[in-house]
Amino acid sequence: MRSRVLGLVTAAVSTAALLTLAAPASAEKAAKSESPATTASGKAAAAFVVSESQFNQMFPNRNSFYTYGGLTAALGAYPGFAQTGSDTVRKQEAAAFLANVSHETGGLVHVVEQNTANYPHYCDRAQPYGCPAGHDKYYGRGPIQLSWNFNYKAAGDALGIDLLNNPDLVQKDSAVAWKTGLWYWNTQKGPGTMTPHDAMVDGRGFGETIRSINGSLECNGGNPGQVQSRIDKYKQFTQALGVTPGNNLSC
Protein backbone atom coordinates (compact mmCIF):
# COMPACT_ATOMS: atom_id res chain seq x y z
CA MET A 1 0.00 0.00 0.00
CA ARG A 2 0.93 3.59 -0.53
CA SER A 3 3.16 5.45 1.90
CA ARG A 4 4.36 8.18 -0.41
CA VAL A 5 3.22 11.64 -1.34
CA LEU A 6 3.73 12.77 -4.93
CA GLY A 7 5.57 16.08 -4.97
CA LEU A 8 7.02 18.60 -7.38
CA VAL A 9 8.43 20.40 -4.34
CA THR A 10 9.62 18.95 -1.06
CA ALA A 11 6.85 18.73 1.53
CA ALA A 12 6.67 16.97 4.87
CA VAL A 13 3.39 15.34 5.76
CA SER A 14 2.22 12.17 7.41
CA THR A 15 0.91 9.78 4.78
CA ALA A 16 -1.36 6.90 5.64
CA ALA A 17 -1.19 3.75 3.61
CA LEU A 18 -4.88 2.95 3.84
CA LEU A 19 -7.20 3.88 0.99
CA THR A 20 -10.90 3.61 0.31
CA LEU A 21 -13.17 2.79 -2.58
CA ALA A 22 -14.69 5.48 -4.73
CA ALA A 23 -18.01 5.15 -6.43
CA PRO A 24 -17.69 3.83 -9.99
CA ALA A 25 -18.18 6.38 -12.70
CA SER A 26 -21.30 6.02 -14.78
CA ALA A 27 -20.90 4.24 -18.07
CA GLU A 28 -20.41 6.43 -21.07
CA LYS A 29 -22.87 6.25 -23.93
CA ALA A 30 -21.45 5.21 -27.26
CA ALA A 31 -21.22 8.00 -29.80
CA LYS A 32 -23.20 7.63 -33.00
CA SER A 33 -20.24 8.66 -35.12
CA GLU A 34 -16.54 8.56 -34.40
CA SER A 35 -14.76 11.82 -33.70
CA PRO A 36 -11.01 12.12 -34.37
CA ALA A 37 -10.39 11.73 -30.64
CA THR A 38 -12.50 8.57 -30.55
CA THR A 39 -10.68 7.17 -33.56
CA ALA A 40 -7.31 7.92 -31.97
CA SER A 41 -8.44 6.24 -28.77
CA GLY A 42 -9.50 3.16 -30.71
CA LYS A 43 -6.14 3.00 -32.46
CA ALA A 44 -4.34 3.35 -29.12
CA ALA A 45 -6.39 0.49 -27.68
CA ALA A 46 -5.65 -1.70 -30.69
CA ALA A 47 -1.93 -0.99 -30.42
CA PHE A 48 -1.69 -1.42 -26.64
CA VAL A 49 0.47 -4.39 -25.70
CA VAL A 50 -1.88 -5.47 -22.91
CA SER A 51 -5.17 -6.94 -24.07
CA GLU A 52 -8.40 -6.50 -22.14
CA SER A 53 -8.32 -10.18 -21.25
CA GLN A 54 -4.79 -9.87 -19.87
CA PHE A 55 -5.77 -6.72 -17.96
CA ASN A 56 -8.69 -8.52 -16.35
CA GLN A 57 -6.43 -11.43 -15.38
CA MET A 58 -3.90 -9.05 -13.83
CA PHE A 59 -6.58 -7.33 -11.75
CA PRO A 60 -9.26 -9.91 -10.92
CA ASN A 61 -10.57 -7.93 -7.93
CA ARG A 62 -10.28 -4.43 -9.33
CA ASN A 63 -12.74 -1.66 -8.61
CA SER A 64 -15.10 -1.21 -11.55
CA PHE A 65 -13.96 2.43 -11.71
CA TYR A 66 -10.63 1.36 -13.19
CA THR A 67 -11.87 0.29 -16.59
CA TYR A 68 -9.75 -1.02 -19.43
CA GLY A 69 -11.56 1.43 -21.69
CA GLY A 70 -10.56 4.29 -19.40
CA LEU A 71 -6.94 3.21 -19.60
CA THR A 72 -6.90 2.89 -23.38
CA ALA A 73 -8.74 6.20 -23.73
CA ALA A 74 -5.94 7.81 -21.71
CA LEU A 75 -3.12 6.41 -23.84
CA GLY A 76 -3.41 9.13 -26.46
CA ALA A 77 -2.21 11.70 -23.91
CA TYR A 78 1.25 10.07 -23.95
CA PRO A 79 1.65 8.14 -27.22
CA GLY A 80 5.22 7.14 -26.39
CA PHE A 81 4.07 5.08 -23.42
CA ALA A 82 4.44 1.34 -24.11
CA GLN A 83 5.00 2.23 -27.77
CA THR A 84 8.74 2.95 -27.68
CA GLY A 85 11.45 0.45 -28.54
CA SER A 86 11.20 -3.26 -29.22
CA ASP A 87 8.16 -5.39 -28.50
CA THR A 88 9.94 -6.64 -25.37
CA VAL A 89 10.64 -3.11 -24.11
CA ARG A 90 7.06 -2.01 -24.80
CA LYS A 91 5.67 -4.94 -22.83
CA GLN A 92 8.18 -4.42 -20.02
CA GLU A 93 7.15 -0.79 -19.69
CA ALA A 94 3.45 -1.65 -19.60
CA ALA A 95 4.14 -4.32 -16.98
CA ALA A 96 6.25 -1.90 -14.93
CA PHE A 97 3.57 0.79 -14.93
CA LEU A 98 0.80 -1.65 -14.04
CA ALA A 99 2.92 -3.31 -11.34
CA ASN A 100 3.57 0.00 -9.61
CA VAL A 101 -0.06 1.01 -10.01
CA SER A 102 -1.13 -2.33 -8.54
CA HIS A 103 1.11 -1.76 -5.54
CA GLU A 104 -0.18 1.77 -5.00
CA THR A 105 -3.85 0.79 -5.13
CA GLY A 106 -4.00 -2.71 -3.68
CA GLY A 107 -4.57 -4.28 -7.09
CA LEU A 108 -6.65 -1.40 -8.51
CA VAL A 109 -9.08 -1.84 -5.65
CA HIS A 110 -8.63 1.59 -4.06
CA VAL A 111 -9.32 4.94 -5.68
CA VAL A 112 -8.88 7.55 -2.94
CA GLU A 113 -6.94 7.96 0.27
CA GLN A 114 -8.84 6.80 3.34
CA ASN A 115 -7.23 8.79 6.14
CA THR A 116 -9.35 11.92 5.93
CA ALA A 117 -7.26 13.53 8.66
CA ASN A 118 -4.55 13.96 6.05
CA TYR A 119 -6.74 15.77 3.53
CA PRO A 120 -6.12 19.37 4.71
CA HIS A 121 -2.36 18.77 4.67
CA TYR A 122 -2.24 18.62 0.86
CA CYS A 123 -2.94 22.32 0.34
CA ASP A 124 0.25 24.31 -0.11
CA ARG A 125 -1.01 27.81 0.68
CA ALA A 126 2.25 29.33 -0.54
CA GLN A 127 1.23 28.66 -4.14
CA PRO A 128 -0.12 31.84 -5.82
CA TYR A 129 -3.23 30.03 -7.07
CA GLY A 130 -4.04 28.62 -3.63
CA CYS A 131 -6.60 25.84 -3.22
CA PRO A 132 -9.75 27.08 -4.97
CA ALA A 133 -11.60 23.77 -4.62
CA GLY A 134 -11.09 23.79 -0.85
CA HIS A 135 -8.15 23.15 1.46
CA ASP A 136 -9.15 19.51 1.92
CA LYS A 137 -9.71 18.59 -1.74
CA TYR A 138 -6.22 17.65 -2.95
CA TYR A 139 -5.82 14.25 -1.30
CA GLY A 140 -4.49 11.18 -3.08
CA ARG A 141 -6.62 9.95 -5.95
CA GLY A 142 -6.21 7.63 -8.92
CA PRO A 143 -3.77 4.90 -9.94
CA ILE A 144 -0.66 6.71 -8.67
CA GLN A 145 -2.52 8.67 -6.00
CA LEU A 146 -2.14 12.21 -7.29
CA SER A 147 -1.93 14.58 -4.31
CA TRP A 148 -1.18 18.23 -3.43
CA ASN A 149 -2.67 21.30 -5.09
CA PHE A 150 0.50 21.96 -7.08
CA ASN A 151 0.40 18.48 -8.60
CA TYR A 152 -3.26 18.83 -9.52
CA LYS A 153 -2.36 22.16 -11.14
CA ALA A 154 0.64 20.77 -13.02
CA ALA A 155 -1.12 17.60 -14.18
CA GLY A 156 -4.19 19.55 -15.23
CA ASP A 157 -2.12 22.08 -17.18
CA ALA A 158 -0.27 19.30 -18.97
CA LEU A 159 -3.46 17.40 -19.80
CA GLY A 160 -5.62 20.39 -20.67
CA ILE A 161 -8.02 19.65 -17.80
CA ASP A 162 -8.77 22.09 -14.97
CA LEU A 163 -7.94 19.75 -12.10
CA LEU A 164 -7.05 22.59 -9.75
CA ASN A 165 -10.67 23.72 -9.69
CA ASN A 166 -12.14 20.28 -10.33
CA PRO A 167 -9.97 17.73 -8.47
CA ASP A 168 -12.95 15.37 -8.05
CA LEU A 169 -12.64 14.48 -11.74
CA VAL A 170 -9.75 12.20 -10.81
CA GLN A 171 -12.10 9.98 -8.80
CA LYS A 172 -15.14 10.35 -11.05
CA ASP A 173 -13.74 9.93 -14.58
CA SER A 174 -11.76 6.77 -15.25
CA ALA A 175 -9.89 8.17 -18.26
CA VAL A 176 -8.89 11.29 -16.31
CA ALA A 177 -7.64 9.14 -13.44
CA TRP A 178 -5.53 7.03 -15.80
CA LYS A 179 -4.21 10.17 -17.49
CA THR A 180 -2.90 11.50 -14.18
CA GLY A 181 -1.07 8.24 -13.62
CA LEU A 182 0.44 8.41 -17.10
CA TRP A 183 1.34 12.09 -16.53
CA TYR A 184 3.45 11.18 -13.54
CA TRP A 185 4.97 8.12 -15.23
CA ASN A 186 5.98 9.99 -18.38
CA THR A 187 6.96 13.41 -17.05
CA GLN A 188 7.94 13.31 -13.38
CA LYS A 189 11.21 12.21 -11.79
CA GLY A 190 9.97 12.33 -8.20
CA PRO A 191 12.81 11.48 -5.82
CA GLY A 192 14.69 9.75 -8.65
CA THR A 193 16.87 11.06 -11.46
CA MET A 194 14.68 10.10 -14.43
CA THR A 195 11.07 9.52 -15.31
CA PRO A 196 9.79 5.95 -14.98
CA HIS A 197 9.17 5.97 -18.74
CA ASP A 198 12.79 6.85 -19.46
CA ALA A 199 13.99 4.25 -16.97
CA MET A 200 12.25 1.50 -18.92
CA VAL A 201 12.93 2.61 -22.49
CA ASP A 202 16.58 3.44 -21.76
CA GLY A 203 17.24 0.06 -20.17
CA ARG A 204 17.85 1.34 -16.64
CA GLY A 205 15.52 -1.27 -15.21
CA PHE A 206 12.41 -1.62 -13.08
CA GLY A 207 14.31 -0.60 -9.94
CA GLU A 208 14.65 2.94 -11.24
CA THR A 209 10.88 3.23 -11.62
CA ILE A 210 10.55 2.43 -7.92
CA ARG A 211 13.12 5.11 -7.13
CA SER A 212 11.19 7.70 -9.15
CA ILE A 213 7.89 6.83 -7.47
CA ASN A 214 8.85 6.22 -3.85
CA GLY A 215 12.59 5.95 -3.69
CA SER A 216 13.05 8.34 -0.78
CA LEU A 217 11.12 5.95 1.48
CA GLU A 218 11.73 2.53 -0.04
CA CYS A 219 15.09 2.43 -1.82
CA ASN A 220 18.59 2.03 -0.38
CA GLY A 221 17.28 -0.25 2.34
CA GLY A 222 14.47 2.09 3.40
CA ASN A 223 11.73 -0.50 3.04
CA PRO A 224 12.92 -3.67 1.28
CA GLY A 225 9.59 -5.41 1.83
CA GLN A 226 7.74 -2.79 -0.20
CA VAL A 227 10.38 -2.92 -2.93
CA GLN A 228 10.10 -6.70 -3.14
CA SER A 229 6.33 -6.46 -3.34
CA ARG A 230 6.64 -4.23 -6.40
CA ILE A 231 9.24 -6.54 -7.97
CA ASP A 232 7.09 -9.62 -7.42
CA LYS A 233 4.13 -7.97 -9.13
CA TYR A 234 6.33 -6.83 -12.02
CA LYS A 235 7.62 -10.36 -12.53
CA GLN A 236 4.07 -11.67 -12.48
CA PHE A 237 2.96 -9.17 -15.10
CA THR A 238 5.94 -9.66 -17.42
CA GLN A 239 5.30 -13.39 -17.28
CA ALA A 240 1.68 -12.78 -18.21
CA LEU A 241 2.87 -10.75 -21.21
CA GLY A 242 5.42 -13.37 -22.24
CA VAL A 243 8.60 -11.33 -21.74
CA THR A 244 11.57 -11.44 -19.39
CA PRO A 245 11.69 -8.83 -16.62
CA GLY A 246 15.19 -7.68 -17.58
CA ASN A 247 17.95 -6.55 -15.21
CA ASN A 248 18.24 -4.05 -12.35
CA LEU A 249 14.94 -4.91 -10.72
CA SER A 250 15.68 -3.46 -7.29
CA CYS A 251 16.71 -0.07 -5.98
ABEGO torsion letter per residue (X at the ends): XBABBBBABBBBBBBBABBBBBBBBBBBBBBABBBAAAAAAAAAAAABABBAAAAAAABAABBAABBAAAAAAAAAABAABGABEBAAAAAAAAAAAAAAAAAAAGGGABABBABAAAAAAABBAABAAEBAAEAAAABBBEAAGBBEAAAAAAAAAAAGBBAAABAAAAAABAAAAAAAAAAAAAABAEABABBAAAAAAAGAEAAAAAAAAAAAAABGGABAAAAAAAAAAAAAAAAAAGBBAEBGABX
